[in-house]
């Protein structure tokens, strides 16, 4: 059985791009933790279309709702843990690296400016709008996960096998670095 791989990092750092590339390279299945959370949001009546949904007003509203009711995140994390244990997956998740002991865990680091640049071009936003959204998502997720699981998202990186700084690298360079990690640890 192949180990599962978890890609984590701050908002808009390139997790999905790297995870999909790794899944293709190693013949594994890609699973976005945010996609499962979006399914729950959809069940609550939110219109969750598009990869940039988290950056919309509705996405921000759902983030606020999650802070008031942790059952959304707990359901997603329980489902992700079960799927993770089956092996052979590449999963993007903010929380899973701290909740499981096995697998390969990669943190993508980078400046908020770097994330905002990605978001700006992806979501057709101004730089000011993108930086505001990146900061808000990062700060609110950090508060939420400290409250839910008592870990310091983005600060305590001791659970990761590798930290890849994405600043100054293009997507292919980050993917190549991640492939090297997975080849070494798979």
N, C-alpha and C positions, 0 to 999 in steps of 0.2 A: 504494500500500500504506500502510495506517495504521501509525503507530509503535505499539509496545507500551508499556504503562504498568506501572511497578512501584510497588507500595505496600509500604513497609517501616516498621519501628518496633519498639518493645519488645513483649513479650508482653501480650496482652489490651488493647491500645490502641485497637482498632476497625478493624484492617486489612481484615478480611474484609467487614465491613459497608460500608466505603468502596469497596473494590474491586468488590463486586457492584453497588453503586449506580452507579459509573462505567461498568461494562460495560453496564448497562442504558441509561444515558443516551446513550452513544456507539455503541451497536450493536456492541459488541465481546464477545468470549468471556472469561468469568472462569475463572481457573485458580489454585488454591491450592497453593503450593509445599509446604505441610505435608500436603496430601492425597496427593501423590506419595510423600512420606516415610512416611505412614501405610500406603500400599500395600506398601512394603518391610517395614514393621513387621509387617503382617498375614502376609506371606510367612514371617516369622520365628516365627509362631505367636501373636503378640499379638492380643488382641481390641480392635480400634481403633474401635469404634462411637462416634458422637457427636462434636459439635464440641469438647466439653470433654475429650476423651480425653487431651490433652497434660497436663492438670492432675491426672490420676489417678495412682495408684501405678504402674500399668503404663506410663503415659506417661513418668513419671520414670525408671523402670527402663530404658526404651528410650533415653532421653537419656544415661544412664550407659553403656549399651552402645555408643552412637554415639561417645562420647568414646574408647572403647577401639579402635573399628574405624571409621576415617573413610570406608570405602568406601560406606557408606549415603549420606552427605551428598554425596560426589563424584558418585555415580550420579544422584542427584536434580538436582544442579546442572548436570551435563552435559545431562540431558534438558530442564531448564528453559531453558538457553541456546539449544538448538536450536529449541524452541518459540517463544521470545522473538524470535528472528531472523525468524520467519515473519511477524511483525507482527499487529496487530489483537487483541492479548490484553491483559487487565488481570490481572497476576500479583501475588500476595502472596508475598514471599520475604524472609528475613533476609539472604541472601548475594548474590543476583543483582545488586543495585545496584553492588557492587564488582567483579563479574565480567564485566560487559558495558559497552560504551561508548556505546551508542545509546539511543534511547527516552526516555521521560519518567519521572523518578524522584522520588517523593514520600516524605518521611519524616514519619511521624506521631509527634510528641513528646508528652510528658506525664509527670506525676509518677507514681511507683509507687502512690501513694494512688488516683489516677485509674484506673489499670489494675486495681487491687485492687477498686475499687468496681464496675467493669464485670464483673469475674470473679465477684464476690460475688453479684450479682444473676443473672448468666447461669448460674452453676454451683451456686447455692444453698449457698454457703460462708459461714463467719463471716469477719469482716474480718481477724482474725489469721491464719486459714488462707490466705486469698487473698493477703495481703501476703507470707507465707512462700513460697508457690508462685511468685508473680510475681518475687520476689527471686532464688529458686533458678534459675528458668528463664532469667532475664536473665543472671545471673552465669555459669551453666554454658554457655549459648550463646556468651557473650563469650569464654570460655576456649577453647571448641571452635573458633570461627572464627578466633581468633588463631593457634591451632595449625595449622589446615588451610590458611588463606589469608594469614595475617599482616596482617590488618586489625583495627582496633579498633572492633568493633561498638558502635554507640551513641555513639561519641566522634568518630570521623572522619566527618563528615557532608558533606565537600567534594564528594562524588560526586552529591549530590542537587540537583535543579533547584529544589525548594521544600521547606521545613520548615514544617509546620503544627502549632502547639501546640494540643492538644485540651483542655487544662485550661480549665474554665469554659464549654466549648461542648457542645451536644448533637450527636447523630449527624448531623442534617440540616445544621447549621451547618458541621460539618467536611466533609461531602459537598459542600456548596455551594462552599466554599473550594477543594476538590480539583477540582471541575468547572471553576472559573475557570482554574486552572493548566493543565488539559488543553486547554481551548478555546484558550488562548494559545499553547501549544506544539505542538498537534497539527497 
